[in-house]
Every structure is written in C-alpha cells, then in structure tokens.
C-alpha cells in the first residue's frame, strides 16, 4: 500500500496537468459545434471537394461533422485517443524505468517486498491515474453535450465513445508496462512513447488510404477502437475486447517474468 500511495503522489502533478489540458481543449472544440451545425450544407460541399481517400482516413465518409456523434467522433475522439494514449504510455513506461533511472531501485528492492509486489503496486497506481483521467474527461463531455448538442444525440453511444479511448489507453499502457522493464533511461521514455503512439496512428491512416495496406489495420489499436465503427454498430466490437484482454495478460505476465529475472541497474 505504501508503494501504491507513493506512486500516486509521485504522479499527481502530471495527472492534474494532463487532465486540465485535455478538458480545456475539449471545451474549445465543442464550442465550435453550433457553428458547424449551422453551416452543415456548406461543410458537406467542402468535403466533396477533397479526395475520397483523405475523407475516409478521418472517418468523414461515415460520420458527419454536423451531427453531434459525428463531430465528437471526428474531432474530440481523435484528439483524446491520440494525446491520451501518449499520456498513458508515458505513465506506464515510467512504472519501473524511473526507479533505475533515478537510482532508487536499490533502496526500494531492499525493503521487505518482492519484485512482483512492487510491479503490481506501481501498475495499480498507474491504472488509477489513467482511470481518474478518463472519468473526469468523460464527465466533462457529458456536460458539454448537454450544453451544446441540446439533447440531439444518443447518450448510450456517447458513453461508448467515452469508454473507447479508455480501453485504448489501457492497451497502450500495457505496451508501455512491458517496455518499462527494458527501457531504463528517462530521456528515452518520451521518444519511445510518442513514437509508438504516432507510429501506430500513421499505420491506421495508411491502412485506410491504400487497399494494398488495409491488412495493416490489425496492427494498430486505433482501428480496434474506431469511432465510426462504434457509432455505426452502437457497440464496441468483441474482437477489440479480446485483443485488449490478451494484451493486458501478456503485458502483465511478461513484465512479471522479465522483471523478476532482470539484473537491476543501481
């Protein structure tokens, strides 16, 4: 419990900064919705002038920005999945690597706790942070929809669009947890975390733009929790949940195995 509470306190500033920043940007985006809704015809004409592949890459072929769910899915959803995933990666990659980078691992591991207890406690703290982050962001957007969409939406779909990014953050967090076992330099955390998220997002865009690369969509979390699929199907696909479950089990199990056998840098 002491390790868990210490880790929560250690990451509280980052949680506050990321949460306030993401909510502020969401508020900024939602203030544009009434204007977009009033100019729906002009916006549709503008979309028709763009290449079909580019329109499809950002789901504008299946979601309409003048519709509340379409606006959320093409604007806010992309933003929270992208930047929220970067936050999740940074959070989970620092779970173990920070101790070695800051030379505190020797002191921590001389305490009467096992390595598995350390890993689990620190992982639970990161999970708590990412859950609080998504809860606050989700509650904010429920309020914003009441203000700007004025009841012209299905609240159940909106809740799914709030859950989707959270599940994606967990998926990236699982990858980050496994990386944290091997990456011990603090300076490497940012390029690795940002590179993984942006790289998989780029793969998702490429898989949409090219028919020859469409199978690449199975390699990126952005396609497993796609906003257009959630809005159209009114559910999160079973395959996406299976992939998430496998990733979580693999990441936690792999991290426990490798960390228990690892030579710790002191």
Buried (B, 14 or more C-beta within 10 A) or exposed (E): EEBBEBBBEBBEEBBEEBBEEBBEBBBEBBEEBEEBBEBEEEBEEEBEEEEEEBBBBBBBBBBBBBBBBBBBBBBBBBBBBBBBBBBBBBBBBBBBBBBBBEEEBEEBBEEEEEBEEBBBBBBBBBBBBBEBBBEBBBEBBEEBBEEBBEEEBEEEBBEBBBBBBBBBBBBBBBBBBBBBBBBBEBEBBEEBBBEBBEEBBEBBBBBBBEEEEEEBBEBBBBBBBBBBBBBBEEEBBEEBEEBBEEBBEEBBEBBBEEBEEBEBEE
